[in-house]
Amino acid sequence: MSVRVRFAPSPTGDLHIGGVRTALYNYLHARHTGGVFVLRIEDTDQARNSEESLKTIKEGLAWCGLGWDDGPYYQSKRLDRYKELAKQLEEKGRAYWKTDPEKGTALHFKLEQGQQKFTDLVHGTVSFMYTGEPDFVLLRSSGFPTFMFANAVDDHDMNITQVLRGDDHLSNTPKQLQLFQAFGWTPPDYGHMPLIFDPNGAKLSKREIEMYRSIGLPVTVSECQRLGYLPEAIVNFLALLGWSPGNNLELMTLEEMVKLFTVERIGSTPARFLVDKLQWMNGQYIRKCPLDRLVELCRPYLAGKYDLGKVEAETLKEAVRQQQERLKRLDEIVPLTKFVFLPAVEYDEKAVAKWLKADGGKAILEELRAGLAPRERFEKEPVENLLKAVAEKRGVKLGKVAQPLRVALTGSDQSPPMHETLAILGKERVISRIDSTLKML
């Protein structure tokens, strides 16, 4: 039988980064084996489901490039099937109705006690001992099935051959295997993947989203997009949180991952989400990004802060190009380019104190103004020659000369190379900003 795997999210919130990894591993396994990747929406929790969440799931998978081959299927449209099978279990004596004063009347499955063993694709032999374990609910009083029941039924009906899911479902598996046995069905093979931990070693949780935001760690796909991570970087990074391609490979396209992916190389220990590693990887992909695409990726961030309607296309493109080697996240383009798009300089007080108010800073700036004023264009070699000449005349290092000019033009002591900074501002703004700075001093 050909491989059929599934991703089965619940539409009860934003698409969690752990869910993306689950979808990714199933996608890679299906593509590697020439199998089928099924999307199933587990929407029986009527109180928490939302159309917005469903939209977010579909758009999130598409953003990551994880297209499905079959589905989406919706559990809410299969209620008659669950009721039919629940009745069969009742007739076999494996299920019974029980009334709870608070939860109402529900159908329970008679769980067999004793040792339950199965072979996990990731962990090997797994054993659970049930001693006095309570029976579990199949159908709620509302008539909707529980996750435990609907999940197993769907896997059978959809001919799922392997179930790759998180370790948090490991304890569900022996109970679901009992359901398969009660129906006389052949169960899929189960593989439980290690959980993703945050940098502190705790389980990654959407409840900590504000804390994670402060360190640039995205918990959901929408956070990835808001913070300026590229989809190919997220997919690459998540692939390595629990799976290794071998040979110390790190940067891989989705197509390369498909060729290399095997379930046997999924690890069994939790993987830690390290923000520095993600930002490094994202920076690598930004550097590889074609400039025209990068401009369009950066545009929404810039448009939210600056009036791009007054900016020429070539100026915008050049501003992004100058920062391409520095970016680790797309949202960083905003502060890095404010010297280009803001009408006036916003000075960093520490930079002003260090480079302009220190001995010689003002005099250096006056001398550079005199050397720049006659020029119409700011090309690399002439600009560098001017800076070197002033530095040699004063017997100081080049940085001692370049930094006062940089602070005067950008407000910061960090910017693109001096000739690029001058060129993108143009003569009029360069002289105007130097004059404003000298007046301030």
LOFI-214414 format. One record per residue (C-alpha): x, z negated, y. Coordinates in steps of 0.2 Angstrom, whole numbers, plus 5000, padded with zeros to 4 digits. Last residue first. Example, Ala and Ser with C-alpha at 12.3 -4.5 7.8 and 13.67 -1.06 7.14 Angstrom:
2
506849644995/506249614978/
REM end
This chain:
441
513449115359/511649175361/512149315373/513549365361/512249375347/510949475357/512349595362/512949615344/511049645339/510849785352/512449865348/512049885329/510149925333/510650075344/512050135333/511050135316/510449995305/510750085289/512450145294/513049975300/512649885284/513350035274/515050025283/515049835281/514849835262/513049765258/512549595264/513049415263/513649305278/511849305285/511049335301/511049525297/511949605312/512849455320/513149375303/514049535297/515049555313/515649375312/516049405293/517049565295/518449485305/518849335296/518549425280/519949545284/521249405284/522049355301/523549405311/522549445326/523149625328/523149645309/521249585308/520749695323/521649845315/520949815298/519149805304/519349965314/520150055299/518749995288/517450065300/518450235301/518550245282/516750205278/515750305290/514750235305/514150375315/513950395334/515550295339/515950245356/515150075355/516050025338/517749975345/517149885360/515849795349/517249745337/518249665351/516749565357/516449505340/518249455337/518149355354/516549265348/517249215332/518949165338/518748975335/517148935325/515548975333/515349145325/515949125307/515548945301/514248885313/513349055313/513349055294/512748875293/511348915305/510749065295/510149185309/508549285308/508949445317/507549535326/506449685322/506349635303/506549785291/508449805289/508949625291/507549575279/508349675265/509049535254/507549425258/506349545251/507349635237/507449465228/505649495222/506349635210/507349505200/509149505196/509649615211/511349635217/511849805211/510249885217/510449805235/511149955244/510050075234/508449975240/508949985258/509450175256/507750215249/506850125263/507850215276/507550375268/505750355267/505650305286/505050135290/503550115302/502250115288/503349995279/502649845289/503549705281/503149555269/501849615256/502449795258/504249735253/503549665236/502449815233/503849935237/505149865225/504449955209/504250115219/506050105226/506650065208/505850225201/506650335214/508350245211/508350275192/508450105184/510150065175/510549935188/508849855186/509049855168/510649755169/509849635182/508449605170/509649555157/510549435168/508949365174/508349335156/510049255151/509949135167/508149095162/508549025145/507049025133/507648925118/507248995101/506548875087/507348885070/506749005056/507649165061/506949335059/508249445051/507249475035/505749535044/506749695048/507049775065/508449895068/507650065070/506149995080/507349895091/508250065095/506550135100/506149985111/507850005120/509249885116/510349775126/510949625116/511949685100/513049555093/513349655077/511649595070/509849645075/509449465078/507649395078/506949225085/507049245104/508049415103/506449525104/505849415119/507349475129/507249655125/505349655128/505549565145/506949685150/505949835146/504449765156/505549745172/505449565179/504949545197/504249375199/502449435200/502649555185/503349425173/502049295180/500649415175/501449435158/501349245156/502549105155/503849175167/505349065170/505949085188/506648905190/505248845202/503948955192/504348855177/503848695185/502248775192/501848845174/501948685165/500248695158/500648865151/501748785138/503448835131/503748695118/505048575124/506948595122/507348575141/507648765143/505848805136/505548815118/504848975109/504148935092/504949005076/504049145067/502849115052/502849255039/501249265028/501049395014/499249455014/497949375002/497249464986/495449424986/494449324973/493249254986/493849074982/495649124981/495549204998/494749045005/496048944997/497449045005/496649005022/496848825019/498648855013/498948955029/498348835043/499848725042/500948865047/499948915062/501048825075/502548925067/501949075076/501249235068/501749385056/500349415044/500749555032/499649665022/498149675033/496749775024/495549755039/494249675028/495449545021/496349505037/494649495045/493949365033/495549255035/495349255054/493549225053/493649075042/495048975050/494549025068/492848955066/491349065064/489849075076/488149015070/487948895085/487948755073/489748805068/490148905053/491748885042/492148705046/493548615037/493448485022/494448325026/496248305018/496048155006/497748194998/498348375002/500148404999/500848555007/502348665001/503248805008/504448914998/505349045009/505449005028/505249185035/504249285023/503349125017/503049094999/501548984995/501248804988/499748694989/499948524981/498348424978/496648424985/495448574985/494548605001/492648615000/492248725015/491048655028/489448735036/488948655052/487448555058/487548475075/489148435084/488748255091/487648185076/488648285063/487548365050/488348445035/488048605026/488948655010/490348775005/491248804988/489748794977/489748974973/488149004982/488848924997/490349034997/489249184996/488249125010/489749105021/490149285016/488549355023/488649245038/490449305042/489849485040/488349465051/489449395065/490549545066/490249605084/490949435091/492549465080/492949615091/494049755084/495249845096/495549945085/496950045076/498550115081/499149995095/500250025110/501649905114/502449985130/502649815138/501449865152/500149925139/500249755130/499849675147/498549795152/497549765135/497849575136/497349565155/495749665152/495249545139/495649395150/494549475164/493149495152/493149315148/493049195133/493149015136/491348955131/491049095119/492449045108/492149185095/493249315104/494649345092/495149515098/495949625085/497349755088/498049835073/499749905071/499950025056/501450065045/502850185046/504050045041/504950025057/503450065068/502349935059/503749805059/504149835078/502349815083/502149655073/503749585081/503149645098/501349575096/502049405092/503349415106/501949455118/500949305112/502349195115/502449265133/500549215135/499349345140/498249265154/496749165148/495449145135/495349325127/495949265110/497349365103/497449445086/499049555084/498949645067/499949715053/499649855041/501049915030/500750045017/500050005000/
REM end
